């Protein structure tokens, strides 16, 4: 891998950092501390994404036919790194550009793209994903929310949990099960994806208080909610293929290592200024934390390089996801032990990083699931069923 950036990539990074310096308000650290699902950051993110769109930096990696600029995958990650390094002012809208839009490009109808792309490209849309359920977290194939076929669409009944951004979301990327009939498909083959209007009658959203920020996670209840047939994404039975494609984009779509590296660097600088950097134990721990951030960055770059060469997804996506979780937790644990004052009000961005590190191991699929997938796909280890367990 070539570790140097091209002049074009360096210029693009400089353009982004200049834009952020000019655009982010003086109280941005406090806004970020509330969390991406909070009222404060949701309001600001809608404003910020409109400005980002005006600068041509909201969807530049999208194909030109859909309003983008055909920028390469590296430029997408340059943009993501700089935005996450300051706490991700796009808020929940990062999902729109990283995986909701690309999924609609690949699997959506022309009518669906015409309906959903304009608000996404304008920086106005906010989506949530209705995946996990009270009895189906990482095992999505066991979900129980029902989508019963009805005249002109489906009637949805069930519940979702841990749903990020649901309190403000306009649309839900909802997974539900079509009841098996006459020996029809069950399990993964019986799942359907419905692009559900969150303002539909019968939807109730309840916020779950949490340490990861205000308004970040919710329970969502569906009571005989009607979803028109034109809002079904793909065919019945195709959902698992679509979900896997979406998760490939989501698992490495958040360059958390950039935020971890920024917080680590700023903490080391502060401790040096305070005369507290001479502790050899801390220096060793800080070096290990730095190595974790760099390992995560290099593994993500391996995935980006594959995309840039149009290679099929492989197990490095799972490995990169696991390394990124380790990076977040390694830096967070170090800072919690050696600079606890940052979590007590001295450093809002350290607090924001702490919140996001708590969520890192479960967002985009539990970290343990990534290890299982890597064991099968990278190490070629047998599953429990193959071992007769």
LOPABA-533836 format. One record per residue (C-alpha): x, y, z; residue number from 1. Coordinates in Angstrom, 2 decimals, padded with zeros to 5 digits, m for minus. Layout:
// residues N
(pt (X Y Z) NUM)
...
// end
This chain:
// residues 389
(pt (000.00 000.00 000.00) 1)
(pt (001.22 003.51 m000.80) 2)
(pt (001.12 005.40 002.51) 3)
(pt (001.52 008.86 000.99) 4)
(pt (m001.43 011.02 m000.01) 5)
(pt (m001.64 012.51 m003.46) 6)
(pt (m001.58 016.27 m003.90) 7)
(pt (m005.29 016.14 m004.79) 8)
(pt (m006.13 014.30 m001.57) 9)
(pt (m004.04 016.68 000.54) 10)
(pt (m005.74 019.66 m001.10) 11)
(pt (m009.15 018.13 m000.44) 12)
(pt (m008.29 017.58 003.23) 13)
(pt (m007.12 021.20 003.51) 14)
(pt (m010.38 022.36 001.94) 15)
(pt (m012.38 020.42 004.53) 16)
(pt (m010.38 021.63 007.52) 17)
(pt (m010.67 025.24 006.32) 18)
(pt (m014.42 024.82 005.95) 19)
(pt (m014.73 023.39 009.46) 20)
(pt (m012.63 026.17 010.96) 21)
(pt (m014.85 028.74 009.26) 22)
(pt (m018.17 027.02 009.91) 23)
(pt (m018.24 025.31 013.32) 24)
(pt (m019.61 027.63 016.03) 25)
(pt (m017.66 028.59 019.12) 26)
(pt (m019.86 026.34 021.26) 27)
(pt (m019.58 023.29 018.98) 28)
(pt (m017.85 021.23 021.71) 29)
(pt (m020.87 021.70 023.96) 30)
(pt (m023.28 020.81 021.14) 31)
(pt (m021.29 017.63 020.40) 32)
(pt (m021.36 016.69 024.08) 33)
(pt (m025.16 016.40 023.97) 34)
(pt (m024.82 013.54 021.47) 35)
(pt (m025.79 013.09 017.79) 36)
(pt (m029.37 012.13 018.69) 37)
(pt (m030.00 015.16 020.91) 38)
(pt (m032.25 018.09 020.08) 39)
(pt (m029.25 020.41 020.03) 40)
(pt (m027.08 018.42 017.63) 41)
(pt (m029.98 017.32 015.42) 42)
(pt (m030.94 020.94 014.87) 43)
(pt (m027.35 021.95 014.23) 44)
(pt (m026.71 018.98 011.92) 45)
(pt (m029.57 019.98 009.64) 46)
(pt (m028.03 023.46 009.40) 47)
(pt (m024.49 022.10 008.96) 48)
(pt (m025.40 019.56 006.28) 49)
(pt (m027.08 022.25 004.21) 50)
(pt (m023.85 024.27 004.37) 51)
(pt (m021.85 021.16 003.54) 52)
(pt (m024.09 020.59 000.53) 53)
(pt (m023.60 024.20 m000.60) 54)
(pt (m019.85 023.53 m000.60) 55)
(pt (m020.31 020.32 m002.62) 56)
(pt (m019.04 018.17 000.27) 57)
(pt (m022.16 016.31 001.41) 58)
(pt (m022.31 013.61 m001.29) 59)
(pt (m019.21 014.18 m003.47) 60)
(pt (m018.47 010.43 m003.57) 61)
(pt (m021.88 009.66 m005.09) 62)
(pt (m022.04 009.05 m008.85) 63)
(pt (m022.65 012.17 m010.92) 64)
(pt (m025.93 010.72 m012.20) 65)
(pt (m027.28 010.96 m008.64) 66)
(pt (m025.93 014.42 m007.90) 67)
(pt (m022.43 013.59 m006.70) 68)
(pt (m019.02 014.27 m008.20) 69)
(pt (m017.71 010.72 m008.76) 70)
(pt (m014.96 011.27 m006.20) 71)
(pt (m012.95 008.17 m005.35) 72)
(pt (m013.39 006.16 m002.09) 73)
(pt (m010.24 007.73 m000.62) 74)
(pt (m011.74 011.19 m000.78) 75)
(pt (m014.86 009.88 000.92) 76)
(pt (m012.69 008.71 003.82) 77)
(pt (m010.65 011.90 003.91) 78)
(pt (m013.96 013.71 004.41) 79)
(pt (m015.12 011.20 007.01) 80)
(pt (m011.86 011.39 008.96) 81)
(pt (m011.91 015.17 009.22) 82)
(pt (m015.57 015.27 010.23) 83)
(pt (m015.20 012.54 012.85) 84)
(pt (m012.00 014.10 014.19) 85)
(pt (m014.08 017.08 015.32) 86)
(pt (m016.99 015.00 016.64) 87)
(pt (m019.06 014.40 013.46) 88)
(pt (m021.21 017.53 012.92) 89)
(pt (m023.31 015.62 010.35) 90)
(pt (m024.91 013.79 013.28) 91)
(pt (m027.19 010.96 012.18) 92)
(pt (m027.06 012.15 008.59) 93)
(pt (m023.75 010.32 008.09) 94)
(pt (m025.95 007.23 007.53) 95)
(pt (m027.73 008.89 004.62) 96)
(pt (m024.59 009.47 002.59) 97)
(pt (m022.60 006.39 003.66) 98)
(pt (m025.12 003.60 003.25) 99)
(pt (m028.81 004.59 002.86) 100)
(pt (m028.16 006.40 m000.41) 101)
(pt (m025.82 003.74 m001.85) 102)
(pt (m028.32 001.00 m000.95) 103)
(pt (m031.08 002.87 m002.78) 104)
(pt (m028.80 003.31 m005.78) 105)
(pt (m028.21 m000.43 m005.99) 106)
(pt (m031.58 m001.85 m004.98) 107)
(pt (m034.14 000.96 m005.07) 108)
(pt (m036.57 001.77 m007.84) 109)
(pt (m036.34 004.95 m009.89) 110)
(pt (m039.44 006.21 m008.08) 111)
(pt (m037.85 005.56 m004.68) 112)
(pt (m034.69 007.41 m005.63) 113)
(pt (m036.74 010.31 m006.96) 114)
(pt (m038.65 010.41 m003.69) 115)
(pt (m035.83 010.01 m001.17) 116)
(pt (m032.74 011.51 m002.76) 117)
(pt (m033.74 015.21 m002.87) 118)
(pt (m034.09 015.61 000.94) 119)
(pt (m030.91 013.58 001.51) 120)
(pt (m028.92 015.68 m000.94) 121)
(pt (m030.32 018.88 000.59) 122)
(pt (m029.10 017.86 004.06) 123)
(pt (m032.65 017.77 005.41) 124)
(pt (m033.41 014.05 005.84) 125)
(pt (m032.78 011.95 008.93) 126)
(pt (m033.16 008.17 008.88) 127)
(pt (m033.13 005.52 011.58) 128)
(pt (m032.69 001.78 011.15) 129)
(pt (m035.26 m000.62 012.60) 130)
(pt (m033.08 m003.70 013.06) 131)
(pt (m032.69 m004.90 016.68) 132)
(pt (m035.65 m006.16 018.70) 133)
(pt (m036.12 m007.07 022.38) 134)
(pt (m035.58 m010.75 021.49) 135)
(pt (m033.48 m010.33 018.34) 136)
(pt (m030.36 m008.24 018.73) 137)
(pt (m027.36 m009.51 016.84) 138)
(pt (m029.38 m012.47 015.53) 139)
(pt (m031.45 m010.52 013.01) 140)
(pt (m032.73 m013.70 011.39) 141)
(pt (m034.90 m014.31 014.48) 142)
(pt (m036.74 m010.97 014.32) 143)
(pt (m040.49 m011.12 015.02) 144)
(pt (m041.94 m007.83 013.81) 145)
(pt (m044.63 m008.84 011.33) 146)
(pt (m045.45 m007.24 007.98) 147)
(pt (m048.77 m008.76 006.96) 148)
(pt (m049.63 m008.23 003.27) 149)
(pt (m052.67 m005.99 002.88) 150)
(pt (m054.43 m004.24 000.03) 151)
(pt (m051.82 m001.88 m001.46) 152)
(pt (m049.04 m002.68 001.01) 153)
(pt (m048.33 m004.16 004.45) 154)
(pt (m049.66 m003.89 008.00) 155)
(pt (m046.75 m003.84 010.45) 156)
(pt (m046.96 m004.88 014.10) 157)
(pt (m044.04 m005.35 016.47) 158)
(pt (m041.28 m003.56 018.35) 159)
(pt (m037.70 m002.39 017.79) 160)
(pt (m035.15 m001.41 020.43) 161)
(pt (m031.85 000.51 020.65) 162)
(pt (m032.99 002.49 017.60) 163)
(pt (m030.65 005.46 017.18) 164)
(pt (m032.13 008.83 016.12) 165)
(pt (m035.73 007.51 016.11) 166)
(pt (m036.98 010.50 018.08) 167)
(pt (m036.17 012.87 015.20) 168)
(pt (m036.12 010.53 012.21) 169)
(pt (m038.25 011.11 009.13) 170)
(pt (m037.89 007.56 007.80) 171)
(pt (m037.07 004.13 009.20) 172)
(pt (m035.13 001.49 007.26) 173)
(pt (m037.33 m001.21 008.78) 174)
(pt (m036.82 m004.97 008.81) 175)
(pt (m039.94 m007.08 009.30) 176)
(pt (m041.08 m010.63 008.64) 177)
(pt (m043.75 m011.62 006.17) 178)
(pt (m045.75 m014.50 007.73) 179)
(pt (m044.93 m017.86 006.15) 180)
(pt (m047.92 m019.09 004.20) 181)
(pt (m048.46 m022.40 002.45) 182)
(pt (m044.97 m023.56 003.28) 183)
(pt (m043.49 m020.25 002.08) 184)
(pt (m040.09 m018.86 003.07) 185)
(pt (m039.12 m018.53 006.72) 186)
(pt (m035.95 m017.41 008.50) 187)
(pt (m033.78 m015.01 006.51) 188)
(pt (m035.81 m015.63 003.35) 189)
(pt (m038.98 m014.33 005.01) 190)
(pt (m037.63 m010.84 005.83) 191)
(pt (m038.76 m007.73 004.00) 192)
(pt (m037.38 m004.16 004.06) 193)
(pt (m039.89 m001.32 004.36) 194)
(pt (m038.91 002.36 004.02) 195)
(pt (m041.35 003.50 006.67) 196)
(pt (m042.65 007.02 007.27) 197)
(pt (m042.06 007.71 010.98) 198)
(pt (m045.12 010.00 011.01) 199)
(pt (m047.41 007.06 010.16) 200)
(pt (m050.35 006.41 012.53) 201)
(pt (m049.60 003.58 014.94) 202)
(pt (m045.90 004.36 015.55) 203)
(pt (m044.87 005.17 019.11) 204)
(pt (m041.31 006.17 020.02) 205)
(pt (m040.00 006.01 023.60) 206)
(pt (m036.59 007.37 024.49) 207)
(pt (m034.23 005.13 026.49) 208)
(pt (m032.06 007.10 028.95) 209)
(pt (m028.41 006.22 028.36) 210)
(pt (m024.83 007.25 029.02) 211)
(pt (m024.05 007.68 025.32) 212)
(pt (m025.84 011.01 024.84) 213)
(pt (m029.24 012.61 024.95) 214)
(pt (m031.89 011.09 022.69) 215)
(pt (m029.55 008.60 021.06) 216)
(pt (m031.49 005.35 021.53) 217)
(pt (m035.16 004.44 021.66) 218)
(pt (m037.83 001.80 021.67) 219)
(pt (m040.15 001.97 018.67) 220)
(pt (m043.55 000.26 018.66) 221)
(pt (m045.58 m000.50 015.54) 222)
(pt (m049.30 m001.07 016.00) 223)
(pt (m050.96 m002.06 012.71) 224)
(pt (m048.88 000.52 010.80) 225)
(pt (m049.67 000.68 007.09) 226)
(pt (m046.68 000.86 004.70) 227)
(pt (m047.46 001.24 000.98) 228)
(pt (m046.11 m001.44 m001.35) 229)
(pt (m044.06 001.17 m003.24) 230)
(pt (m042.01 001.67 m000.07) 231)
(pt (m040.81 m001.91 000.00) 232)
(pt (m037.11 m002.06 m000.93) 233)
(pt (m036.29 m004.98 m003.19) 234)
(pt (m038.33 m008.14 m003.39) 235)
(pt (m039.65 m010.27 m000.57) 236)
(pt (m036.83 m012.69 000.24) 237)
(pt (m034.11 m010.33 m001.02) 238)
(pt (m033.70 m008.47 002.27) 239)
(pt (m030.73 m010.46 003.58) 240)
(pt (m028.70 m009.67 000.47) 241)
(pt (m029.54 m005.97 000.85) 242)
(pt (m028.77 m005.95 004.58) 243)
(pt (m025.33 m007.46 003.99) 244)
(pt (m024.57 m004.82 001.38) 245)
(pt (m025.67 m002.06 003.76) 246)
(pt (m023.59 m003.42 006.65) 247)
(pt (m020.48 m003.60 004.46) 248)
(pt (m020.77 000.16 004.03) 249)
(pt (m021.71 000.85 007.65) 250)
(pt (m019.08 m001.24 009.45) 251)
(pt (m016.16 000.87 008.25) 252)
(pt (m018.16 003.99 007.36) 253)
(pt (m017.38 005.61 010.69) 254)
(pt (m013.65 006.41 011.03) 255)
(pt (m013.82 006.46 014.83) 256)
(pt (m010.04 006.11 014.99) 257)
(pt (m009.76 009.73 013.78) 258)
(pt (m011.66 011.01 016.83) 259)
(pt (m009.67 008.71 019.14) 260)
(pt (m006.37 009.95 017.69) 261)
(pt (m007.39 013.59 018.09) 262)
(pt (m008.41 013.10 021.74) 263)
(pt (m005.25 011.11 022.48) 264)
(pt (m003.02 013.77 020.93) 265)
(pt (m004.75 016.62 022.76) 266)
(pt (m004.53 014.76 026.09) 267)
(pt (m000.82 014.02 025.69) 268)
(pt (m000.21 017.69 024.82) 269)
(pt (m002.16 018.80 027.90) 270)
(pt (m000.28 016.43 030.22) 271)
(pt (003.04 017.60 028.76) 272)
(pt (002.02 021.20 029.42) 273)
(pt (001.04 020.27 032.99) 274)
(pt (004.33 018.43 033.57) 275)
(pt (002.56 015.07 033.97) 276)
(pt (003.94 013.25 030.93) 277)
(pt (007.13 011.93 032.59) 278)
(pt (005.44 008.82 034.01) 279)
(pt (006.96 005.89 032.04) 280)
(pt (003.88 003.76 032.67) 281)
(pt (001.68 006.40 031.09) 282)
(pt (004.09 006.80 028.18) 283)
(pt (003.94 003.05 027.55) 284)
(pt (000.14 003.00 027.78) 285)
(pt (m000.13 006.04 025.51) 286)
(pt (002.12 004.36 022.96) 287)
(pt (m000.07 001.26 023.01) 288)
(pt (m003.20 003.38 022.55) 289)
(pt (m001.55 005.16 019.62) 290)
(pt (m000.70 001.78 018.07) 291)
(pt (m004.37 000.76 018.33) 292)
(pt (m005.52 003.88 016.48) 293)
(pt (m002.95 003.28 013.75) 294)
(pt (m003.86 m000.40 013.44) 295)
(pt (m007.51 000.55 012.99) 296)
(pt (m006.62 003.19 010.41) 297)
(pt (m004.45 000.78 008.39) 298)
(pt (m007.10 m001.96 008.37) 299)
(pt (m009.76 000.51 007.27) 300)
(pt (m007.42 001.72 004.55) 301)
(pt (m007.09 m001.90 003.41) 302)
(pt (m010.87 m001.98 002.91) 303)
(pt (m010.88 001.40 001.16) 304)
(pt (m008.09 000.26 m001.15) 305)
(pt (m010.16 m002.79 m002.12) 306)
(pt (m013.10 m000.56 m002.94) 307)
(pt (m010.92 001.76 m004.96) 308)
(pt (m009.89 m001.27 m007.05) 309)
(pt (m013.50 m002.55 m007.31) 310)
(pt (m012.69 m005.76 m005.44) 311)
(pt (m015.45 m007.73 m003.68) 312)
(pt (m015.90 m007.33 000.09) 313)
(pt (m013.89 m009.68 002.30) 314)
(pt (m013.17 m010.42 005.95) 315)
(pt (m011.00 m007.30 006.32) 316)
(pt (m014.21 m005.32 006.84) 317)
(pt (m014.89 m007.37 009.99) 318)
(pt (m011.26 m007.10 011.12) 319)
(pt (m011.26 m003.34 010.59) 320)
(pt (m014.49 m003.02 012.57) 321)
(pt (m012.99 m004.96 015.49) 322)
(pt (m009.77 m002.93 015.40) 323)
(pt (m011.76 000.31 015.44) 324)
(pt (m013.64 m000.78 018.57) 325)
(pt (m010.30 m001.64 020.21) 326)
(pt (m008.98 001.80 019.27) 327)
(pt (m011.94 003.58 020.83) 328)
(pt (m011.79 001.54 024.01) 329)
(pt (m008.01 001.68 024.33) 330)
(pt (m007.93 005.47 024.18) 331)
(pt (m011.01 005.84 026.36) 332)
(pt (m009.63 003.55 029.09) 333)
(pt (m006.30 005.39 029.11) 334)
(pt (m007.92 008.80 029.39) 335)
(pt (m010.37 007.70 032.06) 336)
(pt (m007.48 006.54 034.24) 337)
(pt (m004.97 009.34 033.64) 338)
(pt (m007.16 012.36 032.93) 339)
(pt (m010.47 011.82 034.76) 340)
(pt (m010.95 015.57 035.07) 341)
(pt (m011.73 015.60 031.37) 342)
(pt (m014.86 013.55 032.08) 343)
(pt (m015.85 015.88 034.90) 344)
(pt (m016.26 018.99 032.77) 345)
(pt (m012.71 020.03 031.92) 346)
(pt (m012.90 018.72 028.35) 347)
(pt (m016.30 018.40 026.60) 348)
(pt (m014.74 016.61 023.62) 349)
(pt (m013.19 013.97 025.88) 350)
(pt (m016.66 013.47 027.34) 351)
(pt (m018.12 013.19 023.84) 352)
(pt (m015.47 010.62 022.90) 353)
(pt (m016.22 008.67 026.08) 354)
(pt (m019.90 008.49 025.11) 355)
(pt (m019.17 007.30 021.60) 356)
(pt (m016.65 004.71 022.85) 357)
(pt (m019.35 003.16 025.03) 358)
(pt (m021.50 002.62 021.95) 359)
(pt (m018.67 001.51 019.65) 360)
(pt (m018.88 m002.18 020.51) 361)
(pt (m022.55 m002.55 019.62) 362)
(pt (m023.13 m000.02 016.83) 363)
(pt (m023.16 m001.55 013.32) 364)
(pt (m023.33 m005.03 014.83) 365)
(pt (m021.78 m006.31 018.06) 366)
(pt (m017.99 m006.52 018.07) 367)
(pt (m018.17 m010.18 019.06) 368)
(pt (m020.15 m010.91 015.90) 369)
(pt (m017.31 m009.36 013.89) 370)
(pt (m014.90 m011.81 015.54) 371)
(pt (m017.15 m014.73 014.64) 372)
(pt (m017.34 m013.57 011.04) 373)
(pt (m013.58 m013.02 010.87) 374)
(pt (m012.99 m016.51 012.32) 375)
(pt (m015.01 m018.06 009.52) 376)
(pt (m014.09 m015.76 006.64) 377)
(pt (m010.43 m014.99 007.41) 378)
(pt (m009.16 m017.87 009.58) 379)
(pt (m011.47 m020.42 007.93) 380)
(pt (m012.40 m021.92 011.30) 381)
(pt (m015.38 m024.27 011.47) 382)
(pt (m018.66 m023.17 013.03) 383)
(pt (m020.18 m024.93 016.02) 384)
(pt (m022.49 m026.87 013.71) 385)
(pt (m019.54 m028.10 011.64) 386)
(pt (m017.79 m029.29 014.82) 387)
(pt (m020.94 m031.15 015.86) 388)
(pt (m021.65 m028.83 018.82) 389)
// end
